[in-house]
Each structure stands twice: as C-alpha cells, then as structure tokens.
Amino acid sequence: MAFTDEEIAYLRSQPLGRLATLGAGGQPDVVPVAVEFDGTFLWVGGGATVRATRKFRNVAAGNHKVALVVDDLVSLEPFVARGVRVYGHAEQPFERVGLVGPGTYLRITPTVSWSWNLAGEPVGGAWYPSDRTVH
C-alpha cells in the first residue's frame, strides 16, 4: 500500500520533521530535520558537513531502521494536532539537489506509517484515531 492522497498532500506541505536513528550501544537519537517527500521516498540531508552528523554516522554504521515524525499544531483553542509517523529503511549517501539545496541526503523508504487528524478536526472527548498503513 502507499500513502493516501491526504497523507501525500500533508507530507509535501510540511518541510520540518524529527528523525530518530539508532546509535552505538542501542541509544536512540532524535533530531529536527528538513524533510522532503517525492512521492516514493522521504529525503533528509543537506550541505557539505551533513555526513559528519550523528544521523548519517548511525546509518553508515549499519543502523538502517529509522523513524520519522512530521506533525504540526493547527490550533491550541481548540487543541488540534495532526501528523504522519513513518518507520522506514534509510540508505545513504545520495548526491542530489533537495529542499535545502545541493548536497548529500539520506533516502528513506517507508515500511509502515500512521497518520492522524489530517482533516484538522478538534480532539473532542477522545484522542485522535490513527490510520496504519503497511508499505
């Protein structure tokens, strides 16, 4: 399965996410990243020094499983949050021109994703239901 039209539109409209990689000794590491969705892959990366970052080092060390969250807060009154969470497989390095310009990027292939509240409705009496997709 693939992302729904709503999920694709959302991923393309949100350039900021949080990427979790697994470091040495099994320590998770999460960082804010610029993220780009091309319809198949999610791309994270950038300029000349990006290969020295922990996320790139973790993937280069063979820790290819990643998690990425792209979300935003529509409103506080009423409280309205929405987003997409992706589990995937990261590969590197790819030289390309991306969201933050030419550079080196991680290519993330989604394996499972969840989305919530893409219609932007207030939370109400219960938390948002989450739609799960196996890619």
C-alpha positions in Angstrom: 0.0 0.0 0.0 1.0 3.6 -0.4 0.2 6.9 1.3 -3.3 8.3 0.8 -3.8 11.5 -1.2 -4.3 13.3 2.1 -1.1 12.0 3.6 0.8 12.9 0.4 -0.5 16.4 0.4 0.3 16.8 4.1 3.9 15.4 3.7 4.5 17.8 0.8 3.2 20.8 2.8 5.4 20.2 5.9 9.1 20.7 5.4 10.1 20.0 9.1 10.2 16.7 10.9 12.0 14.8 13.6 14.2 11.8 12.6 15.2 9.1 15.0 18.2 6.9 14.3 19.8 4.2 16.4 23.3 4.9 17.6 26.2 2.9 19.1 25.1 0.8 22.1 21.5 1.0 21.0 21.0 4.6 22.1 18.2 6.3 20.1 18.9 9.7 18.8 16.3 12.1 17.5 16.9 15.4 15.7 14.9 18.0 13.9 15.4 17.8 10.1 14.3 19.3 6.8 12.3 16.6 5.1 11.1 16.3 1.5 8.7 13.7 0.0 9.0 13.0 -3.7 6.0 10.6 -4.0 8.1 7.5 -3.2 10.9 8.3 -0.8 11.4 10.7 2.0 14.7 12.7 1.8 16.7 14.2 4.7 20.1 15.8 4.3 21.9 18.9 3.1 25.2 20.6 2.8 28.8 19.7 2.8 29.1 18.8 6.5 26.0 16.6 6.8 28.0 13.4 6.5 29.6 14.1 9.9 26.2 14.4 11.7 25.2 11.6 14.1 22.2 10.6 11.9 24.5 10.0 8.9 27.1 8.2 11.1 24.4 6.0 12.6 23.1 4.9 9.2 26.7 4.4 7.9 27.3 2.1 10.8 24.6 -0.2 9.6 21.7 1.1 11.6 19.2 1.5 8.7 15.9 1.4 10.6 14.7 4.9 11.3 11.5 6.6 12.5 10.3 10.0 11.2 7.5 12.2 12.5 6.1 15.1 10.6 3.5 16.9 12.5 2.1 20.3 13.3 -0.2 22.1 15.7 -3.2 23.6 13.9 -4.7 25.3 17.0 -4.5 25.5 20.7 -8.1 26.6 21.2 -9.5 24.2 20.5 -6.5 21.8 20.6 -5.9 20.4 17.1 -2.8 18.5 16.2 -2.1 16.3 13.1 0.7 14.4 11.6 2.3 11.4 10.0 4.7 8.9 11.6 6.9 6.7 9.4 9.0 3.7 10.1 11.4 3.1 7.3 14.8 2.0 5.9 17.4 4.6 5.4 20.1 4.5 2.8 23.0 6.9 2.1 24.7 8.7 0.6 22.8 10.2 -2.3 24.1 13.4 -4.0 21.1 15.4 -5.2 19.6 18.8 -5.2 16.9 18.8 -2.5 14.9 21.0 -0.3 17.9 22.7 1.4 19.9 22.8 -1.8 22.6 20.6 -3.4 24.2 18.1 -1.0 24.2 14.6 0.5 20.9 13.1 1.5 19.5 10.0 3.3 16.8 8.3 1.3 14.1 6.8 3.5 11.9 4.0 2.1 8.7 3.9 4.2 7.8 0.4 5.6 4.9 1.3 7.9 3.2 4.6 8.5 0.5 6.1 10.8 -1.4 9.3 10.3 -3.8 11.2 12.4 -6.2 14.1 12.2 -5.3 15.2 8.7 -8.8 16.7 8.4 -7.9 19.1 11.2 -10.8 18.4 13.5 -10.7 19.3 17.2 -9.8 16.4 19.5 -13.1 16.2 21.4 -13.6 13.6 24.2 -11.1 11.1 22.9 -7.6 11.2 21.3 -7.3 11.0 17.5 -7.7 7.6 15.8 -4.6 6.6 13.9 -4.6 5.1 10.5 -1.9 2.5 9.9 -0.5 1.5 6.5 2.0 -1.2 5.6 4.0 0.0 2.6 
